[in-house]
Amino acid sequence: MAGRYGASVEADPAGITTMSSTPRWSPGDQVTWTYYTPQHPTRTVRPGTVVLDDERGVVVWIAPGTEVLLPVLHSGAALRRAGDEGMFTAPRVQSKQLWTGNGILMIGLPGRPYSIWLFYKDDGSLGCYYVNLETPLERTEEGVRTRDLVLDLVVLPRKDWHYKDEDELEGAERTGYFTPEEVAEIRAAGREAEQHIAEWSYPFSAGYEYFFPDPSWPLPRLPEHYRWDLDLTRR
């Protein structure tokens, strides 16, 4: 990670090719949203359905019941169970799981060091916006990929907000997962997000709080080449 907001420059260990001229996707196309890190071979992969892809960014629906790949501890527990430092240093394995709860709408913004997600309640109304700090999205042959930057912001519909996972970011710095310079860039990305929230511009102003997925959309499937990830769970 290097450059403004830690823009990703490392090669993806999975060998997924980034493409600067990937054509825009159409509504209903199936893509993957992938998070990777150079410190570990595992990754997070969420198959989703494209809602919109234009100059403002790409909008992807992650439906309940979708098979996803997640990194977990050898015990199968969530990484957070290892603590604010162990979650970055403990050995990981790859796990295939089902996305539970309600679906989420993930919105990637060109050149921005974060994506914006919408979480919905059981009745379909908006629960909150979630600003996930991450390296600017790179388009690939199968979707998008990025590196998670740990720190996040939770934004309620009435527009008040707070930071989330500040303790984990501190743990990441203590273990060397992020350098002090990278942490400074991450906090700068948070300040950029704060300004975006204050402006309440796209996608906050786009009406996505009223989004409902097309009921004809099938559940996306994990690409076949991710079988190598599943082999890691049998070590």
Stockholm file with secondary structure:
# STOCKHOLM 1.0

chainA/1-235         MAGRYGASVEADPAGITTMSSTPRWSPGDQVTWTYYTPQHPTRTVRPGTVVLDDERGVVVWIAPGTEVLLPVLHSGAALRRAGDEGMFTAPRVQSKQLWTGNGILMIGLPGRPYSIWLFYKDDGSLGCYYVNLETPLERTEEGVRTRDLVLDLVVLPRKDWHYKDEDELEGAERTGYFTPEEVAEIRAAGREAEQHIAEWSYPFSAGYEYFFPDPSWPLPRLPEHYRWDLDLTRR
#=GR chainA/1-235 SS CCSGGGCCCSCCTTCCCBCTTCCCCCTTCEEEEEEEETTEEEEEEEEEEEEEEETTEEEEEECTTCEEEEEEETTSCCGGGGHHHHHHHSCEEEEEEECCSSCEEEEECTTCSEEEEEEECTTSCEEEEEEEEESCCEEBSSEEEECEEEEEEEECTTSCEEEECHHHHHHHHHTTSSCHHHHHHHHHHHHHHHHHHHHTCTTTTTTGGGCCCCTTCCCCCCCGGGHHHHHGGGC
#=GC SS_cons         CCSGGGCCCSCCTTCCCBCTTCCCCCTTCEEEEEEEETTEEEEEEEEEEEEEEETTEEEEEECTTCEEEEEEETTSCCGGGGHHHHHHHSCEEEEEEECCSSCEEEEECTTCSEEEEEEECTTSCEEEEEEEEESCCEEBSSEEEECEEEEEEEECTTSCEEEECHHHHHHHHHTTSSCHHHHHHHHHHHHHHHHHHHHTCTTTTTTGGGCCCCTTCCCCCCCGGGHHHHHGGGC
//
